Amino acid sequence: MKNVLWSGLLLLLLPLAACSPQTNGTSGTTGTREAKTLSMGAIPDQDPQKLQRQYNKLAAYLEKELGVPVKYKPVTDYSAAVTAFKVGDLELVWFGGLTGVQARLQVPGAEAIAQRDADEQFHSLFIANKKSGIKPFKDISGLKQLKGHTFTFGSDSSTSGRLMPQYFIQQAGLKLEDFKGQAGFSGDHDKTIKLVEAGTYDVGAVNEKVWEKRAKAKEVDLNKVEVLWRTPAYYDYHWVIHPSVKKKYGEDFVKKVQDAFFKLDPKVPEQKEILDLLEAKKFIPTQNSNYGQIEAVGREIGKIK
């Protein structure tokens, strides 16, 4: 009789156990809630600690606007950001022009959805250590002065720190072999500035926005390093969203994310702080077709196959 009662009790408890929430061993949050987290990332084009601060603030803002948990996940380098997007570990990523194209070519349906107002007319800067003897110039022909000098790019996959600077170097009739020794790859714009400032390299190519921000903050010794030339404009940084979010959150989710970016208002103190950290006055729409030039240059120099 006892066995019958225990069997009956177990049958009653089994459905309840099946319905109980599954917890994550480390956080204690439910599996369902964790599965709905929007994973956000960015190419590591600046000092990692500065990036962590600005994207954590942006994640908190997006979480409030979208009504879903948003988590910023840092990556080690530019190619890691592309790979994480490809496999779905990152669903919303701040890419440069080149990495954005690389990512979208590997993920059919991925969309470029927003960029800063400055990103449709972006520029690189060529900077030099003042002891190099190279004088500032006003047109592309001045790049010929770089022949015989040491030179560093930023990341190998950077649009503003490698792709477009190399394109303009080639347009000026120079080859990488014309530099003294091999061209360097610093890894990010902050490192490029410091290497040129220290005299490790005579010349470097950097993101104009990063340069302006560091110069304004007096983090650059302008007695040692100066701007040689500002390149012509091109499309660069932009947010790219993974097509899987439509299944995860609904068909209208992409528009909700876009609207959240467009809503950022410099008149609201908390939002102004985010815009300032991202070096933006506002965000504007963009689309995949805007990056045709970047793709063409990427194929020309072998960064896209």
C-alpha beads as a LAMMPS data file, in Angstrom:
LAMMPS data file: protein, C-alpha beads

305 atoms
304 bonds

1 atom types
1 bond types

-500.0 500.0 xlo xhi
-500.0 500.0 ylo yhi
-500.0 500.0 zlo zhi

Masses

1 110.0

Atoms # bond

1 1 1 0.000 0.000 0.000
2 1 1 2.879 2.391 0.857
3 1 1 4.516 1.674 -2.495
4 1 1 1.303 2.597 -4.308
5 1 1 1.057 5.880 -2.358
6 1 1 4.717 6.799 -3.095
7 1 1 4.223 6.009 -6.772
8 1 1 1.181 8.251 -6.895
9 1 1 3.026 11.071 -5.120
10 1 1 5.960 10.863 -7.557
11 1 1 3.599 11.057 -10.519
12 1 1 2.120 14.251 -9.068
13 1 1 5.534 15.850 -8.430
14 1 1 7.130 15.081 -11.813
15 1 1 5.089 17.652 -13.814
16 1 1 5.905 20.314 -11.192
17 1 1 9.634 19.569 -11.445
18 1 1 9.476 19.797 -15.221
19 1 1 7.853 23.215 -15.004
20 1 1 10.290 24.658 -12.450
21 1 1 12.699 27.310 -13.799
22 1 1 16.208 26.203 -14.743
23 1 1 18.902 28.304 -13.145
24 1 1 22.360 29.204 -14.276
25 1 1 24.940 27.843 -11.854
26 1 1 26.828 31.142 -11.604
27 1 1 24.252 33.866 -11.851
28 1 1 21.066 32.241 -10.626
29 1 1 19.099 33.783 -13.486
30 1 1 16.635 31.708 -15.450
31 1 1 17.720 30.041 -18.665
32 1 1 14.871 31.740 -20.514
33 1 1 15.891 35.194 -19.352
34 1 1 19.558 34.585 -20.187
35 1 1 18.639 33.322 -23.653
36 1 1 16.957 36.668 -24.380
37 1 1 20.049 38.755 -23.634
38 1 1 21.159 40.873 -26.587
39 1 1 24.928 40.475 -26.979
40 1 1 26.627 43.698 -28.036
41 1 1 30.231 44.156 -29.090
42 1 1 32.656 46.503 -30.825
43 1 1 35.986 46.399 -32.613
44 1 1 38.724 47.209 -30.054
45 1 1 40.034 50.318 -31.811
46 1 1 40.958 52.190 -28.609
47 1 1 42.125 51.555 -25.047
48 1 1 40.041 48.598 -23.696
49 1 1 39.195 50.302 -20.378
50 1 1 37.769 53.336 -22.174
51 1 1 35.739 51.089 -24.459
52 1 1 34.368 49.125 -21.489
53 1 1 33.095 52.317 -19.866
54 1 1 31.396 53.751 -22.932
55 1 1 29.750 50.530 -24.084
56 1 1 28.520 49.578 -20.622
57 1 1 26.719 52.924 -20.475
58 1 1 25.289 52.380 -23.947
59 1 1 24.180 48.841 -23.012
60 1 1 22.290 50.191 -19.990
61 1 1 20.546 52.762 -22.190
62 1 1 19.583 50.190 -24.843
63 1 1 18.336 47.775 -22.191
64 1 1 15.956 50.450 -20.917
65 1 1 14.783 51.432 -24.402
66 1 1 14.386 47.924 -25.829
67 1 1 13.035 46.172 -22.750
68 1 1 15.496 43.275 -23.041
69 1 1 18.785 42.595 -21.214
70 1 1 21.779 43.962 -23.143
71 1 1 25.339 42.882 -22.369
72 1 1 28.563 44.308 -23.778
73 1 1 31.120 41.596 -24.560
74 1 1 34.679 42.799 -25.307
75 1 1 36.781 40.990 -27.919
76 1 1 40.539 40.682 -28.295
77 1 1 40.959 42.086 -31.807
78 1 1 39.150 43.125 -34.986
79 1 1 39.010 39.640 -36.522
80 1 1 37.572 38.244 -33.268
81 1 1 34.668 40.692 -33.552
82 1 1 33.945 39.474 -37.092
83 1 1 34.153 35.816 -36.038
84 1 1 31.906 36.345 -32.988
85 1 1 29.291 37.991 -35.215
86 1 1 29.566 35.210 -37.784
87 1 1 28.810 32.477 -35.232
88 1 1 26.122 34.519 -33.461
89 1 1 27.980 35.173 -30.197
90 1 1 27.575 38.896 -30.896
91 1 1 24.297 40.169 -32.337
92 1 1 24.836 43.933 -32.426
93 1 1 28.337 45.144 -33.259
94 1 1 30.076 48.477 -33.780
95 1 1 32.216 47.752 -36.822
96 1 1 34.549 49.822 -38.927
97 1 1 33.855 50.038 -42.645
98 1 1 36.041 47.063 -43.557
99 1 1 35.096 44.756 -40.675
100 1 1 31.428 45.583 -41.255
101 1 1 31.700 44.467 -44.878
102 1 1 33.642 41.340 -43.870
103 1 1 30.993 40.439 -41.290
104 1 1 27.995 41.009 -43.571
105 1 1 29.528 38.963 -46.385
106 1 1 29.679 36.005 -43.970
107 1 1 26.192 36.479 -42.520
108 1 1 23.466 36.764 -45.185
109 1 1 20.707 39.075 -44.000
110 1 1 22.945 41.117 -41.675
111 1 1 22.165 44.820 -41.874
112 1 1 24.061 48.060 -41.389
113 1 1 21.490 50.066 -39.433
114 1 1 22.997 53.211 -37.914
115 1 1 26.106 55.377 -37.914
116 1 1 27.266 58.597 -36.296
117 1 1 26.670 61.797 -38.200
118 1 1 30.435 61.955 -38.885
119 1 1 30.727 58.436 -40.306
120 1 1 29.348 59.206 -43.765
121 1 1 32.174 61.736 -44.193
122 1 1 34.990 60.117 -42.234
123 1 1 38.705 60.907 -42.460
124 1 1 42.064 59.401 -41.523
125 1 1 44.999 61.495 -40.402
126 1 1 48.645 60.956 -41.196
127 1 1 50.657 62.048 -38.160
128 1 1 54.423 62.417 -37.733
129 1 1 57.025 62.811 -35.049
130 1 1 58.344 66.354 -35.422
131 1 1 61.948 65.125 -35.398
132 1 1 61.253 63.219 -38.645
133 1 1 61.629 66.448 -40.594
134 1 1 58.443 65.800 -42.607
135 1 1 56.347 68.930 -43.121
136 1 1 52.521 69.066 -43.236
137 1 1 51.012 69.080 -46.737
138 1 1 47.644 69.843 -48.348
139 1 1 47.167 67.210 -51.061
140 1 1 47.821 63.542 -51.694
141 1 1 51.063 64.178 -53.587
142 1 1 52.654 65.154 -50.260
143 1 1 52.602 61.484 -49.228
144 1 1 55.693 61.024 -51.387
145 1 1 57.622 62.653 -48.524
146 1 1 57.069 59.466 -46.513
147 1 1 59.431 57.461 -48.721
148 1 1 62.405 56.252 -46.721
149 1 1 60.716 56.844 -43.341
150 1 1 59.419 54.338 -40.804
151 1 1 55.632 53.971 -40.797
152 1 1 52.919 52.233 -38.781
153 1 1 49.285 51.455 -39.428
154 1 1 46.836 50.680 -36.616
155 1 1 45.111 47.285 -36.700
156 1 1 45.624 45.152 -39.782
157 1 1 41.821 45.252 -40.337
158 1 1 41.221 48.913 -39.472
159 1 1 39.458 51.030 -42.085
160 1 1 40.761 54.387 -40.880
161 1 1 44.078 53.051 -39.574
162 1 1 45.035 50.740 -42.434
163 1 1 42.659 50.172 -45.375
164 1 1 42.055 53.733 -46.548
165 1 1 45.533 55.042 -45.615
166 1 1 47.081 52.247 -47.702
167 1 1 44.695 53.089 -50.534
168 1 1 45.763 56.759 -50.498
169 1 1 49.436 55.774 -50.238
170 1 1 49.029 53.684 -53.383
171 1 1 47.128 56.497 -55.111
172 1 1 50.139 58.737 -54.440
173 1 1 52.360 56.272 -56.294
174 1 1 54.034 54.747 -53.239
175 1 1 54.400 51.106 -52.280
176 1 1 54.753 49.699 -48.777
177 1 1 58.262 48.661 -49.786
178 1 1 59.133 52.377 -50.107
179 1 1 59.062 52.792 -46.319
180 1 1 62.148 52.228 -44.232
181 1 1 61.858 48.650 -43.003
182 1 1 58.481 46.933 -42.838
183 1 1 55.331 48.903 -42.114
184 1 1 54.160 48.287 -38.553
185 1 1 50.718 47.344 -37.215
186 1 1 50.244 48.855 -33.757
187 1 1 46.888 47.203 -33.006
188 1 1 44.816 50.328 -32.313
189 1 1 44.785 54.105 -32.765
190 1 1 45.898 54.964 -29.232
191 1 1 48.996 52.796 -29.653
192 1 1 49.763 54.368 -33.035
193 1 1 49.710 57.849 -31.491
194 1 1 52.011 56.799 -28.649
195 1 1 54.461 55.021 -30.960
196 1 1 54.782 58.063 -33.222
197 1 1 55.000 60.409 -30.236
198 1 1 57.836 58.294 -28.816
199 1 1 59.675 58.281 -32.136
200 1 1 59.424 54.497 -32.532
201 1 1 57.953 55.281 -35.959
202 1 1 58.335 58.516 -37.929
203 1 1 54.778 58.439 -39.284
204 1 1 51.466 56.739 -38.544
205 1 1 47.867 56.670 -39.788
206 1 1 45.043 57.195 -37.285
207 1 1 41.319 57.703 -36.882
208 1 1 40.592 61.434 -36.923
209 1 1 38.026 61.193 -34.122
210 1 1 40.400 59.386 -31.758
211 1 1 43.146 61.921 -32.477
212 1 1 40.827 64.873 -31.795
213 1 1 39.568 63.322 -28.555
214 1 1 43.069 62.586 -27.261
215 1 1 44.391 66.011 -28.298
216 1 1 41.466 67.763 -26.589
217 1 1 42.095 65.757 -23.418
218 1 1 45.796 66.723 -23.646
219 1 1 46.770 63.066 -23.860
220 1 1 48.995 63.836 -26.864
221 1 1 52.230 65.832 -26.640
222 1 1 51.757 68.259 -29.523
223 1 1 55.347 69.405 -29.089
224 1 1 56.434 65.991 -30.321
225 1 1 53.810 64.889 -32.847
226 1 1 51.697 66.745 -35.425
227 1 1 49.150 66.149 -38.178
228 1 1 50.608 65.978 -41.686
229 1 1 47.480 65.475 -43.773
230 1 1 43.751 64.812 -43.569
231 1 1 42.496 62.323 -46.162
232 1 1 39.450 62.724 -48.427
233 1 1 36.168 61.490 -46.930
234 1 1 34.796 57.942 -46.970
235 1 1 32.115 55.885 -45.161
236 1 1 33.383 54.191 -42.027
237 1 1 32.012 53.083 -38.629
238 1 1 28.483 51.690 -38.273
239 1 1 26.279 49.390 -36.217
240 1 1 25.504 46.006 -37.770
241 1 1 22.732 43.736 -36.499
242 1 1 22.466 39.967 -36.870
243 1 1 19.393 38.621 -38.723
244 1 1 18.750 36.108 -35.909
245 1 1 17.341 38.885 -33.700
246 1 1 14.125 38.928 -35.729
247 1 1 13.357 35.360 -34.741
248 1 1 14.503 35.979 -31.185
249 1 1 12.659 39.241 -30.496
250 1 1 10.242 39.774 -33.383
251 1 1 10.293 41.201 -36.912
252 1 1 10.102 44.797 -35.663
253 1 1 13.143 44.518 -33.385
254 1 1 15.646 45.930 -35.874
255 1 1 13.572 49.087 -36.184
256 1 1 13.338 49.326 -32.394
257 1 1 17.138 49.221 -32.145
258 1 1 17.479 51.849 -34.866
259 1 1 14.965 54.096 -33.155
260 1 1 16.832 53.764 -29.857
261 1 1 20.006 55.065 -31.514
262 1 1 18.198 57.862 -33.331
263 1 1 16.492 58.877 -30.086
264 1 1 19.774 59.670 -28.293
265 1 1 19.458 63.354 -27.453
266 1 1 22.329 65.673 -26.474
267 1 1 19.829 67.782 -24.503
268 1 1 19.353 64.892 -22.052
269 1 1 22.431 64.807 -19.760
270 1 1 22.686 61.010 -19.473
271 1 1 22.301 60.603 -23.228
272 1 1 24.731 63.422 -23.976
273 1 1 27.341 61.562 -21.950
274 1 1 26.845 58.484 -24.133
275 1 1 27.055 60.540 -27.332
276 1 1 30.205 62.275 -26.082
277 1 1 31.830 58.954 -25.195
278 1 1 30.986 57.665 -28.674
279 1 1 32.239 60.939 -30.230
280 1 1 28.868 61.577 -31.855
281 1 1 26.448 64.482 -32.070
282 1 1 23.693 62.113 -33.173
283 1 1 23.089 58.822 -34.987
284 1 1 21.683 58.646 -38.520
285 1 1 20.456 55.806 -40.793
286 1 1 22.826 53.855 -43.019
287 1 1 22.608 50.811 -45.284
288 1 1 24.810 48.052 -46.675
289 1 1 25.158 49.696 -50.111
290 1 1 26.978 52.691 -48.596
291 1 1 30.097 50.557 -48.172
292 1 1 30.660 49.610 -51.808
293 1 1 33.869 51.654 -51.981
294 1 1 35.199 50.003 -48.824
295 1 1 34.494 46.551 -50.255
296 1 1 36.212 47.439 -53.554
297 1 1 39.329 48.755 -51.783
298 1 1 39.317 45.747 -49.455
299 1 1 39.358 43.403 -52.446
300 1 1 42.033 45.497 -54.167
301 1 1 44.512 45.196 -51.289
302 1 1 43.583 41.613 -50.414
303 1 1 41.601 42.118 -47.204
304 1 1 38.417 40.724 -48.799
305 1 1 38.559 37.670 -51.047

Bonds

1 1 1 2
2 1 2 3
3 1 3 4
4 1 4 5
5 1 5 6
6 1 6 7
7 1 7 8
8 1 8 9
9 1 9 10
10 1 10 11
11 1 11 12
12 1 12 13
13 1 13 14
14 1 14 15
15 1 15 16
16 1 16 17
17 1 17 18
18 1 18 19
19 1 19 20
20 1 20 21
21 1 21 22
22 1 22 23
23 1 23 24
24 1 24 25
25 1 25 26
26 1 26 27
27 1 27 28
28 1 28 29
29 1 29 30
30 1 30 31
31 1 31 32
32 1 32 33
33 1 33 34
34 1 34 35
35 1 35 36
36 1 36 37
37 1 37 38
38 1 38 39
39 1 39 40
40 1 40 41
41 1 41 42
42 1 42 43
43 1 43 44
44 1 44 45
45 1 45 46
46 1 46 47
47 1 47 48
48 1 48 49
49 1 49 50
50 1 50 51
51 1 51 52
52 1 52 53
53 1 53 54
54 1 54 55
55 1 55 56
56 1 56 57
57 1 57 58
58 1 58 59
59 1 59 60
60 1 60 61
61 1 61 62
62 1 62 63
63 1 63 64
64 1 64 65
65 1 65 66
66 1 66 67
67 1 67 68
68 1 68 69
69 1 69 70
70 1 70 71
71 1 71 72
72 1 72 73
73 1 73 74
74 1 74 75
75 1 75 76
76 1 76 77
77 1 77 78
78 1 78 79
79 1 79 80
80 1 80 81
81 1 81 82
82 1 82 83
83 1 83 84
84 1 84 85
85 1 85 86
86 1 86 87
87 1 87 88
88 1 88 89
89 1 89 90
90 1 90 91
91 1 91 92
92 1 92 93
93 1 93 94
94 1 94 95
95 1 95 96
96 1 96 97
97 1 97 98
98 1 98 99
99 1 99 100
100 1 100 101
101 1 101 102
102 1 102 103
103 1 103 104
104 1 104 105
105 1 105 106
106 1 106 107
107 1 107 108
108 1 108 109
109 1 109 110
110 1 110 111
111 1 111 112
112 1 112 113
113 1 113 114
114 1 114 115
115 1 115 116
116 1 116 117
117 1 117 118
118 1 118 119
119 1 119 120
120 1 120 121
121 1 121 122
122 1 122 123
123 1 123 124
124 1 124 125
125 1 125 126
126 1 126 127
127 1 127 128
128 1 128 129
129 1 129 130
130 1 130 131
131 1 131 132
132 1 132 133
133 1 133 134
134 1 134 135
135 1 135 136
136 1 136 137
137 1 137 138
138 1 138 139
139 1 139 140
140 1 140 141
141 1 141 142
142 1 142 143
143 1 143 144
144 1 144 145
145 1 145 146
146 1 146 147
147 1 147 148
148 1 148 149
149 1 149 150
150 1 150 151
151 1 151 152
152 1 152 153
153 1 153 154
154 1 154 155
155 1 155 156
156 1 156 157
157 1 157 158
158 1 158 159
159 1 159 160
160 1 160 161
161 1 161 162
162 1 162 163
163 1 163 164
164 1 164 165
165 1 165 166
166 1 166 167
167 1 167 168
168 1 168 169
169 1 169 170
170 1 170 171
171 1 171 172
172 1 172 173
173 1 173 174
174 1 174 175
175 1 175 176
176 1 176 177
177 1 177 178
178 1 178 179
179 1 179 180
180 1 180 181
181 1 181 182
182 1 182 183
183 1 183 184
184 1 184 185
185 1 185 186
186 1 186 187
187 1 187 188
188 1 188 189
189 1 189 190
190 1 190 191
191 1 191 192
192 1 192 193
193 1 193 194
194 1 194 195
195 1 195 196
196 1 196 197
197 1 197 198
198 1 198 199
199 1 199 200
200 1 200 201
201 1 201 202
202 1 202 203
203 1 203 204
204 1 204 205
205 1 205 206
206 1 206 207
207 1 207 208
208 1 208 209
209 1 209 210
210 1 210 211
211 1 211 212
212 1 212 213
213 1 213 214
214 1 214 215
215 1 215 216
216 1 216 217
217 1 217 218
218 1 218 219
219 1 219 220
220 1 220 221
221 1 221 222
222 1 222 223
223 1 223 224
224 1 224 225
225 1 225 226
226 1 226 227
227 1 227 228
228 1 228 229
229 1 229 230
230 1 230 231
231 1 231 232
232 1 232 233
233 1 233 234
234 1 234 235
235 1 235 236
236 1 236 237
237 1 237 238
238 1 238 239
239 1 239 240
240 1 240 241
241 1 241 242
242 1 242 243
243 1 243 244
244 1 244 245
245 1 245 246
246 1 246 247
247 1 247 248
248 1 248 249
249 1 249 250
250 1 250 251
251 1 251 252
252 1 252 253
253 1 253 254
254 1 254 255
255 1 255 256
256 1 256 257
257 1 257 258
258 1 258 259
259 1 259 260
260 1 260 261
261 1 261 262
262 1 262 263
263 1 263 264
264 1 264 265
265 1 265 266
266 1 266 267
267 1 267 268
268 1 268 269
269 1 269 270
270 1 270 271
271 1 271 272
272 1 272 273
273 1 273 274
274 1 274 275
275 1 275 276
276 1 276 277
277 1 277 278
278 1 278 279
279 1 279 280
280 1 280 281
281 1 281 282
282 1 282 283
283 1 283 284
284 1 284 285
285 1 285 286
286 1 286 287
287 1 287 288
288 1 288 289
289 1 289 290
290 1 290 291
291 1 291 292
292 1 292 293
293 1 293 294
294 1 294 295
295 1 295 296
296 1 296 297
297 1 297 298
298 1 298 299
299 1 299 300
300 1 300 301
301 1 301 302
302 1 302 303
303 1 303 304
304 1 304 305
